[in-house]
Amino acid sequence: MNLEEILIPTEVAHTGMSFGDALAECVKRNVPGIPYVDAQGKIAGRFSLRHAFRLTCVPRDYIQGAHLLGDDLDYMDMAGEKAERILPLPVEGYVLDDAIQLNPGAQVMKALAIMEQFNTGYLFLTDGDEYKGVITRVGIARLVLNLGCC
Amino acid sequence: MADFSDSMLASALILLLAYALIFSEKLHRTSAAILGAVVMIGVGMSMGFYTQEEAIAAVDANTILLLAAMMMLVSLLRPTGAFEYMAVHITRWAKGDARLLLIYLSLAVSLISMILDNVTTVIVFAPLTVLICRLLRLNPMPYLMAEAMLSNIGGAATLVGDPPNLMIGSAGDISFNDFLFHMGPPVVVVWAGTVLLLLFLFRKQLRSGAGEVRELVDTHAIKDLAGLQKIVVSLALVVGLFFVHHHFHFFPAYAAFIGLALALALMKPDMDVLFNGVNWSVLFFFAGLFMIVGGVEASGLLDLFGDSLAEMAREPGQLLLAGLMLMWIAAVLSAVVDNIPFTVTMIPIILGLESSGVNITPLWWALALGVGLGGNGTHIGATANIIAVAESEHSNIPGARITPAIWMRTGIPTTFFSLILASLFYTLFFDIFR
């Protein structure tokens, strides 16, 4: 099975890009994150939807007490006003240092194992310094369904 | 009086270097304590004043095992959701009243801290407190500070409430009941006085209206009801045994292990998860300190130091003054550095005074009060304070961040006030502390 079959090519986040643009790219490509590249064009981190939401609208205490929250917390949702303030901000403030990369020639089992090891649902495929795109666990599931085996 | 020897000089230097490493935080305190212990034993063996056997014997197993057992019991209790359930109901009882909420939350944390480790209690309650404050649109800062400070005070009331008390109780062969009888009343007075002072100092933050009251829901608070019932039975057994351990000649650690054994048999927990809940770093830190101080004691230095103190404390009229001095020195030092090394060092000195004919009983209580109350002075004075500060930073709520200056602005007057109350109590009722 070839990982490139489930590759989702995306733009990369970079200095000068806004939080909103990075968010839009994830939504457009239906991926949970995209790589962040430094001035030299090398992958230096990642923009992750999960991390972005943690930083912008899901404080730690919400997470710990999530099971205690009622259903009437409408006023604490991400309001339009807050979104307007956050979307133009530079993406750098929402980037994680780690960016787990995999060679396109790697086996599916290795991709799944690495996802498990790093507790993530997606990986970046790179050929040397060249970024190819994102693979996701859902993509691997699609591959399995198509082939009928793992 | 013995002369100052090379062994004394060497052991004192190792102790000072180890403590400097611990307090400077250049190295993790556990690493510094282990390093200090290894050096002390090596130097002691080569100079002939300390042996490996003496180093092992210097580790107070009752303290270490009691702490370990209580950590395991907390590790079994925490995932059941009991703390969350309590927090939900406290919020309801307060009915959105900012002052009542502070009193109820602080009372709950203090009562739990009398039996369970106050650091764990604050770790669990701090994020819940921020969440509750968010719902009620209150600034969590006063609540986080009050919980940390009052849990430190609450823990001072019992033998098992605070690690220094464990060490003092174990060294002085003081029972749980004796500890509660002697420390309970002053701690209640200090606790009530501190609450009133905090309500005054935080009057502006607590005046801001709670606005629309949003409640937490308890439907999913309890995650493991069967587990909760089993651990509550086990904890009740432990607490019951604490009250009678002296009668049966049980070490407090053995009493805790009886309850732990019952909990393990009833709950059959995953051992990896259980042992992950034990703070091994703290246990090894204590063991290292015991070995370092054991070396200083073996060198004879503490006897030399104790002889000088004994001169002062031997006079019955001076004993009260000695107790008060010890309390205040312990408190001031505990405000700026970790109170554990100070306690571990003071214990053999106080024990040594006994052989010089000094009635050391009042000194144990003075030490316990000093180290218990002093930690509130600064944000680094107690681990619970550091947790409260960290939680305030993570909350990202405007005005909630507890800076060192903010802490000291409240912590220093609170500590002084609580020490004055404790000193008054100690002086007025000195006969019961004898």
Contacts between the chains, C-beta under 8 A, distances in Angstrom:
chain1	res1	chain2	res2	distance
A	59	B	130	7.4
A	59	B	134	7.6
A	59	B	394	7.3
A	59	B	395	6.4
A	59	B	396	6.4
A	60	B	127	6.1
A	60	B	130	8.0
A	60	B	394	5.0
A	60	B	395	7.7
A	61	B	127	4.2
A	61	B	128	7.2
A	61	B	130	4.0
A	61	B	131	4.2
A	61	B	134	6.9
A	61	B	391	7.7
A	61	B	394	7.7
A	61	B	395	6.5
A	62	B	131	6.6
A	62	B	134	7.9
A	64	B	127	4.4
A	64	B	128	7.2
A	64	B	131	7.4
A	65	B	84	6.9
A	65	B	127	6.7
A	65	B	128	5.7
A	65	B	131	4.3
A	65	B	216	6.9
A	67	B	84	7.7
A	67	B	220	4.2
A	67	B	221	7.1
A	67	B	223	7.7
A	68	B	84	5.9
A	68	B	87	7.7
A	68	B	88	6.1
A	68	B	128	7.8
A	68	B	131	7.3
A	68	B	216	4.2
A	68	B	217	6.1
A	68	B	218	7.3
A	68	B	220	7.2
A	68	B	221	5.9
A	69	B	131	8.0
A	69	B	216	6.9
A	69	B	217	7.2
A	70	B	214	6.8
A	70	B	215	6.4
A	70	B	216	7.1
A	70	B	217	4.9
A	72	B	214	6.7
A	73	B	135	7.8
A	73	B	214	6.7
A	76	B	134	7.1
